[in-house]
Amino acid sequence: MAYRHLNVEQTNAPASLSRRDFLRLHVSEGKRVLELSCERLFMRYQDAQSGVGRRQVSNHDDVMPWAQQPTGFDTPTLDELFAELERQLAEADELCVLEPDWLNGGAFGREVGARVEAFERRGGHVAFGSFSPPSVSNGIMES
Amino acid sequence: MAIDPLKTVGQNTPRIDAYERVTGQATYTRDIKLPGMLYARVLRSNVPHAMIRRIDTSKAEALPGVRAVMTHETHKIPYGSGSISGGRQYSDAHKDITTRLRYTFNDHVRYVGEPVAAVAAVNRHVAEEALQLIEIDYEELPFVLDVEEAIEPGAPEIWSGGNIAHDSENRQQPIGGRTGDLEAGFAEADQIFEDRFTTQFVQDAQMEPRSALAHWEGDKLILHTPTQGVSNCRHDTARDLGLEDHQVQVICQYMGGGFGDKNGNYYFDLIAAAFARDLGVPVMVELSRKDDWLATHGRWHTVQDYRVGVKDDGTVTAIQLNGLSGMGPYLRRSGNVAGMDVYACENTEKSILPVHTNRVVSGNFRAPTYPQGYFGIESMMDEVAYKLGIDPVQFALKNMVRPTETKQFTNFTLDQCIEQGAELFDWANRWKPEPGSGEGPIKRGAGMAFMMFNARLGASSAILRVNAEGRYTVYVGVTDIGPGAKTTMSMLAAEELGVPLSDVDIVWGDSDRCPYSVGESGSRCTMMTGYAVVEAARDLKRQIAENGMPQGDSVLIASATPAPTTNGKLREGFGAHFVEVEVDTHLGDVRVTKYVTVHESGRILNPLPALDQIRGAVIQGIGQALTEDLRYDSRNGQPLTSGYYWGRHLTHLDVPQIENVFIETDDGLGPYGAKTVGESGIIIAPVAVANAVYNAIGHRMRDLPITRDKILEVVA
């Protein structure tokens, strides 16, 4: 039972599954299928737009006036967020857009919609579906 | 100031998840079961201070059913949330420079209860059995439990360089500062009083013992853990594991209380994550009640030396405080001591040294810096009032902080709280001008105290959407630590939208499915996240007015991240407590016979849980005054009183009916003028009780808790 020191960056994810925030990538019949959770992307979009995490000072009620200001969270900017989406789309063959009702209207829908259309124009296959987060029932989580 | 009644807000509203909670349908972290999951238990140091010379896990590893054993030799994971200088948990820059970094497992163990190994096994029983098979050879070191002894020359060094905690730049400097001209203040005084007050370590004692369930999807960690803030816990955990924030999802759907003990992440979150990563299956780490008591944190104990200058007419002219705070071996929070700013005196000096000892770690507990500080300052001032022959209520009204040109408040009701409380309590008849003057062995007395607590504003986010069926859904990153945040957020949305509460759903407690939230600490959830809900609702109403209700599959989505300010004004919640006690001078027993509180917390959004919060906090405060204590055996550094029974935590049956009045106001800030509630009730409960004991027996009790032996010692 030899143990290594935990070093996440050196470990390899299972080849069939990769998950990045609002995206889930798996390989099916040799094709790289990307699931896009619009709900989760919208949350990150909201955080990126507000920038609140980047300027967060403290979440605690014990603030020391003499202490230095902390650095805040690793909240991406809007540009970084959509650049990541584009990068992931560039490597996918199929795209499954989950909870598409989050794309209704507004700047968020236009931004995401434009990238989905671009993916389709490049020959990618797009499907729409509803995402079912793991449900917990009677204490048993069904993954 | 009268407030306009509202339709939903302000109505007694049961928690929207009450049924699930009381019928056992609510799924807490420990209730979750995932296919193939393992259970982990943590082995803890049984010595207060030692170096681990050798640790042999071979027998544990050989036990059938054991899947992995983890120690400092196998895993070196920084645990940043528990080690940062300066009391800030989320400053990554500080984490980078601190010279006192704590790891999940340390070969230098510094308190009884410190994690030294963990076992993952097929079930919790095998994991526990395996812990017994781990052999550790300790090189025991001298230990120190007392804060004053810890800073004496030659004291055992818990950290290289001495036992005074480091600040954010690795300096050993006191917390505090000066205002006005202290020397001039003392020169102006007719009399100067000095006294010492000390407070004990008390555990947060939340109902739900800690646990953490981790599993991975590729390089993404999904962490179920009872936390007071999913956003902050996510960031903490990502930082400690060397991940980016988006690689961690923190979920907390139900939790059984927090009281500050569940701020940020904890080492067992990291243990669960590491086991799950290495073994490729979900792993649940569970803490026992004793683990929870001795290996999380509680309120820091203090030594406070006051010097107060006062004129013969009762005007306080100078206040000086020198203090020590016992932080345990790792600095999790600041160690600050609050309370002096509730007095108007402008000539002040405060100097607090946070000190390391070989006791359990100290950290946030409901108003982290306040009850111990208010016990010191208001015991001191109560004593001064008696010495000058002034009624404590009149002394309070004379010396309490008041609005000035340079110190403006968004609104101010402290004087109303005191005056109304005195009247409701019948202070004039219950208080004895001559303390200890009652007849017979059972002596009655009355005490009072007053407080203010910051009701700060700040940024947080909320998202709100409506579908064609007219269902509204609020997305907020709250976890509902007990006061009913889910209900409050839903009520705010319903109120602003003008729809029934039953039309509003809520998504909460999931860092991937909710926007950033400030979390639930500092009594700020309602003021910050609640205000974001109101702003999002206003945005949604505007969209509905412009576009009409959505049709078919379409929805309307609104979001808000307001960052309101007070424009330089102080925004405070105010309160006053009045207590009557009976002291049995033969047995040393203290019994609280009447308790009246008056609080101004702005508009009360939901009176039912607001009152519960005041009552619960007062019970905790009475416990801190009279019974609760984590005692240690000074000969061997072993903790003696863990758990609810030995810790002597009070229940509703131990206290009288607590009468509370809210003075409702609306200063135009926060959601409909709401201010802080959750922490306010505990702040002055210990000192109000202590002052009542003095009035009853004529002896000042300077050391908490006021136990029978201490009473008997002074009345003998």
Contacts between the chains, C-beta under 8 A, distances in Angstrom:
chain1	res1	chain2	res2	distance
A	1	B	61	5.0
A	1	B	68	6.3
A	1	B	69	6.9
A	3	B	68	7.2
A	3	B	70	7.0
A	3	B	74	3.5
A	3	B	75	6.9
A	3	B	278	7.1
A	4	B	74	7.8
A	4	B	278	7.7
A	5	B	74	7.2
A	5	B	75	6.1
A	5	B	76	5.5
A	6	B	75	5.7
A	6	B	77	5.9
A	6	B	241	6.9
A	6	B	274	4.8
A	6	B	277	6.4
A	6	B	278	7.1
A	7	B	242	7.0
A	8	B	219	6.8
A	8	B	241	5.8
A	8	B	242	5.7
A	8	B	243	5.7
A	8	B	247	7.8
A	8	B	277	6.9
A	9	B	242	6.5
A	11	B	219	7.6
A	11	B	277	6.8
A	13	B	216	8.0
A	13	B	218	3.4
A	13	B	219	4.8
A	14	B	218	6.2
A	17	B	217	6.0
A	17	B	218	4.9
A	18	B	218	4.3
A	18	B	219	6.8
A	19	B	217	4.3
A	19	B	218	4.9
A	19	B	219	7.2
A	19	B	220	4.0
A	20	B	219	7.8
A	20	B	220	6.9
A	20	B	246	6.6
A	20	B	247	7.6
A	21	B	220	7.7
A	21	B	246	3.8
A	21	B	247	7.8
A	21	B	512	7.1
A	22	B	512	7.5
A	24	B	217	7.3
A	39	B	513	6.3
A	40	B	512	5.0
A	40	B	513	6.5
A	42	B	463	7.2
A	42	B	557	7.4
A	43	B	463	7.3
A	43	B	475	7.2
A	43	B	512	6.8
A	43	B	513	6.5
A	43	B	514	6.2
A	43	B	515	5.1
A	44	B	246	7.3
A	46	B	461	6.0
A	46	B	463	6.1
A	46	B	515	4.5
A	46	B	516	7.8
A	46	B	559	5.0
A	46	B	561	7.2
A	47	B	461	7.0
A	47	B	515	5.7
A	47	B	516	4.9
A	49	B	559	8.0
A	49	B	561	7.8
A	50	B	459	7.4
A	50	B	461	5.9
A	50	B	515	7.7
A	50	B	516	7.2
A	50	B	561	3.5
A	52	B	459	4.6
A	52	B	460	7.2
A	52	B	461	6.1
A	52	B	516	5.2
A	52	B	561	5.1
A	52	B	563	7.5
A	53	B	231	7.0
A	53	B	235	7.9
A	53	B	516	5.0
A	55	B	459	7.5
A	56	B	90	7.3
A	56	B	459	7.6
A	56	B	516	7.7
A	56	B	518	7.8
A	57	B	458	7.9
A	58	B	88	6.1
A	58	B	89	7.7
A	58	B	90	6.2
A	59	B	89	7.9
A	59	B	90	6.6
A	59	B	229	5.3
A	59	B	231	7.6
A	59	B	232	4.6
A	59	B	263	7.4
A	59	B	264	7.9
A	59	B	518	5.6
A	59	B	519	4.6
A	59	B	521	6.0
A	59	B	522	7.8
A	60	B	88	7.7
A	60	B	89	6.4
A	60	B	90	8.0
A	60	B	263	6.1
A	60	B	333	7.4
A	60	B	364	6.5
A	60	B	368	8.0
A	60	B	521	5.6
A	60	B	522	6.3
A	61	B	260	7.7
A	61	B	364	7.0
A	61	B	367	7.2
A	61	B	368	6.2
A	61	B	521	5.4
A	61	B	522	2.8
A	61	B	523	7.0
A	61	B	524	7.2
A	61	B	679	7.1
A	62	B	87	5.9
A	62	B	333	5.0
A	62	B	334	5.2
A	62	B	336	6.7
A	62	B	364	6.0
A	62	B	368	4.4
A	62	B	369	6.0
A	62	B	522	7.9
A	63	B	88	7.9
A	64	B	86	5.7
A	64	B	87	5.1
A	64	B	88	6.8
A	64	B	168	7.9
A	64	B	175	6.8
A	64	B	334	5.0
A	64	B	336	6.7
A	66	B	86	7.8
A	66	B	167	7.3
A	66	B	168	7.9
A	66	B	175	7.2
A	66	B	177	7.7
A	67	B	86	4.0
A	67	B	87	6.7
A	67	B	88	5.4
A	67	B	91	7.5
A	67	B	94	7.8
A	67	B	167	7.2
A	67	B	168	4.6
A	68	B	86	7.4
A	68	B	91	6.7
A	68	B	93	6.8
A	68	B	94	6.9
A	68	B	168	5.0
A	68	B	169	7.6
A	69	B	91	7.6
A	70	B	88	5.5
A	70	B	90	5.1
A	70	B	91	3.1
A	70	B	92	6.8
A	70	B	93	6.7
A	70	B	94	6.9
A	71	B	91	6.3
A	71	B	92	4.7
A	71	B	93	5.3
A	73	B	231	7.3
A	73	B	235	5.0
A	73	B	245	5.8
A	73	B	516	7.6
A	74	B	235	7.3
A	74	B	238	7.4
A	74	B	244	5.6
A	74	B	245	4.4
A	74	B	246	7.6
A	75	B	245	7.4
A	75	B	516	7.5
A	76	B	246	7.9
A	101	B	467	7.6
A	101	B	553	6.0
A	101	B	554	6.9
A	101	B	555	4.9
A	102	B	555	7.6
A	102	B	557	6.8
A	104	B	550	7.6
A	104	B	554	4.9
A	104	B	555	5.5
A	104	B	556	7.6
A	104	B	557	7.2
A	105	B	554	7.7
A	105	B	556	7.6
A	105	B	557	7.9
A	106	B	557	6.8
A	108	B	557	7.8
A	133	B	513	7.1
A	136	B	27	4.9
A	136	B	32	6.3
A	136	B	253	7.3
A	139	B	27	5.7
A	139	B	31	4.1
A	139	B	32	6.3
A	139	B	33	5.8
A	140	B	33	5.3
A	141	B	32	5.4
A	141	B	33	6.7
A	141	B	34	5.3
A	143	B	34	6.6
A	143	B	35	6.7
